[in-house]
Amino acid sequence: MNSMIRVSHARDTRWARHTALALVGMIALALSLGVAQPAIGSGETEVVGTVSAASRGFPSVVILEPASPARVPISSEPAKINQVGKSFTPGVVVARVGQVVEFHNGESLLHNVHMINLDSGDTLFNIAMPVVGMVHRFTPEEPGVYAVLCDVHPEMEAYVIATNSPYYTVAAEDGSFELPEVPSGSYTLRVWNVKESRSFAREVQVAGPTTEISSGR
């Protein structure tokens, strides 16, 4: 009987030891997974600065292109330009390649939307917008700068900037800007301004809680 008790006790001891080792292994695995997959937002930086001020009423656009393609989904929300008061509002929009851009006729006036690829000089489309509430949709297939004109009202003008990068913003009139939640790393800074001499590109490093960028080339 005593020998049976000793055998049972030994088995119980081995089972408890194996269970403890398994629990320790599971905890270690969980901790290692926690280290390998940091919380969202870790390593992100707020990028701020001042670039070229607005020219002819058109603000600058600031784009940070990462060294490696960013795996950020394209927004399902379209970028929108409204035709109202015989003007395009806003006058500058930025859209990801593959993101829809909508043009709305917001008033009871005959308009048209004439879009030109400024890199090639080609007209992409020229469509009449005779009815208030009419909407025309366009999806850029490549990065570039697109001028938007209304031939009925020659004073009307706007620009669509298409980019592959998800890190962009339209600067304020004075050129100041803020770009939150940009992952740390190497980027090409591209600044577009309707005045070509005020546009530029250069390499920058983004790191730390805040990275400040000036218009210096």
N, C-alpha and C positions, 0 to 999 in steps of 0.2 A: 504493500500500500504506500509506504513511504517513498519507494522508488517511483511509483506512478505520480505522486505529488511533485517529486523533484522534476520529472520530465515535463509535467504540465506547467510548472513554474518557469522552467527554462524556455519553453515555447512562448509563454506569455511575455517573458523578458525580451526574447528576440523580436516578437511582433511589435512590442512597444518601441524597441530601438529602431526597427525598420520604418515604423510610422513617423517617428520623430525626424529621422533622416529625410524622409519624403517631404515632410512639412518644411524642413529647412531648405531643401532643394527648390520647392515651389516658391517660397518667399524670395530666395535668391534670384530665381527666374523673373519673378514679378518686378523686383527692384531693377534688374538689368534691362528689362523692357521699358521701364519708366525712364531710365537714363537714355536709352537709344531713341525714344520717341518723346521729345520735349513737348510741353504744352504749346498750343498754337499761340503765336505772338512772340515766342522766345527769339531773341536775336533781331528783333525788328527795330527800325530807326525812324525817327521823324526827320525828314529832310526839309530844310527851310532855306530861304535866301532871297536875293533880289536879282532879277535879270533885266533884260531890255524892257523899258516902259512901252506902253501902247503907242502905236503909230496909226494915224488917221482914224483913231477910235477903235482899232482892232488890237486887243491885248495879245501878249506873247503866250506861247504854249511851251510848257516844260515837260520833256519826256526823259525818263531814265530807262535805258535799254540794258537789261542784264546780260552778262557775258554768256550765260546759258539760258535757253528759253525758259520762261516762267510758266509753271503749271497752274495757271489761274484761269478758271472758266470765263468765257466771254459772257458779258451781261446779256440777259434776255430783254432788258429794257432798251428800247431804241434811243439813239440820240435824236433830238428834235430841233427843227428850225421852223419858225412860224413866219409867214408873210403877213405883216400887219403894219398899218401906218406907212405904207410904201417903203418898208424896210424889212430886212431879214433879222429876226430876233431869236437867239443871239447871233452876233456876227461871226463868231468863231466857235466851232464845236470840235471835240476830239472823239473818235470812234476807234474801237479795235477792228482789225481786219476780221471780217466775218460778222460784225455787229451791224444791225439795221440802222439806217439813218432815215428819219421821216421828215418830209417837207409838207407843211400844212398851209393852206390858204385860209387865213383867219379873218378875211374881210370881203365885202361884196365888191371886189374889183377884179378885173382880168389881170392875171399874172402869168408868168411862165417860170420854169426852173431850167436853167441852162448850166449844166455842169461840165467843167473843163479840167482835165488832168494837166496840171501845170508842169509836170515833169516831161510829158510827151507833147503837150499842146493839143491833144485829141479831145474832141467833144464826146463825152460819155452818153449824154442824152440831152434832149431839149424838148420839154413837154409843157403843153399849155395847162394852166390852172385857172379855169374860168369861173369856177363855182366855189362859193364860200363853204368851208368844211372839207374841201377836196384834199386828199392825202396821196402823196407819191413816195414810194419807198425805194431806197438804194442801199446795196450792201457792198462796201469796198472789198476787193479781192486781193489787194496788195497795198503796202504802205505807200504813202505819198501825200501830196498837197493838192486839194481840189478847190478851184474857184467856183462859186455859185453866183450866177447872174440872173437878172430879170430883164429881158430885152425890151419889154413893154415900158419899164421904168429904169432907165440906164443908171440912175443914182443908187439902185439897189445892188448890194454886193455882200457876199459872205464867204467863209472858208471852212472847209472840212479837212481836218488833219487825221489821216488814218495811220495807225501804228499797230505793231504786233505786241507791244509792251503793255502790261496792265498798270504801269506806274507812270501816271501823267496827270497834269492839271493845267487849267487855264489861269494864268497869273492875273493879279489885280492890275488896275490901270497904271500904277507906279512900278510894276514889275515884281512886286513882292509875291511870294507863294509859300505854300505849305503842302508837303506830301507826307501823310502819316503812314505808318506800318509798312515801310520799305525794308525788305530783308537785307542784312549786311552783305557786302560783297562789292565786286567791281562792276561798274556801269559806264555806258557811253551816255553822257548828258547831251541831249539835243534841244536847242532852243530855237523855236520858229518865231519869226516876226515878219509881218507883211512887208517891212522894209528890209530887203535882203542883206544889207550891210550890218543889220542888227541880229541876224541869225548866226548861230555858231554851234559847234560840236566839240566836245573834248572828253577825255577819260576822267572819271572820278571814283573815289573810294567812299563807300557808305559804311559807317561803323559807329558804335556807341549809341547812347540814348538819342543824341541829336547830331546831325551833320549839317553844317552851314555851307551853302554854295553861293558864290558871287558871280557876277557877269563877266569876270575876268577870263580871258581866253588862255 
